[in-house]
């Protein structure tokens, strides 16, 4: 992240969860490739149709086939749309080591970048039970479909290098926001703060000063990628 985002975290003691429509990946929330949509529709319409027919009151047994098909389509569409409304996502990189690709991707135009480190346990404890946390599953969309409720837990295999873990919350009272903030105890959440290997030496002093000014006690570490070889 850049310095402005880090200051926002320090000032507000919050983590920002973005609405997925602000992401650049066109496959966010996708079920599969468009060329295979009919097969996906047929499968889930059949599933929804069977669910309607086996409803406890049995009133759907007398419905005309075409109307039954329309109701099945409506059910599938409503399930998908409901899940996508009010979704907010916070993304993390999971690895024992830093990644040059990740530093460059998220600080390509910002040499003075920062990364914060936490653990799954700390993240789960601070965000609470309303927030789901899972690793992203990387899939081949040309060979499989992503079912309802799984759209935002999957990405294309071409993104596998990201080793992404997501925290996702549904807030149906705020379906139009570009993002929401969730309060956390930063002293309990953040284990270390890493300084970009591409930043000048003076930048670390500024980061340390800001942390102290806002009353925190994080370890501030220079990226191991800054080490000079021989």
Secondary structure by P-SEA (a helix, b strand, c coil): ccaaaaaaaaaccbbbbbcccccccccccccccccaaaaaaaaaaaaaaaaaaaccccccccccaaaaaaaaaaaaaaaaaaaacbbbbbbbbbcccccaaaaaaacccccbbbbbbbcaaaaaaaacccbbbbcbbbbccccccccccccccccccccccccbbbbbbbccccccccbbbbbccccccccccccccccccaaaaaaaaaaaaaccbbbbbccccccccc
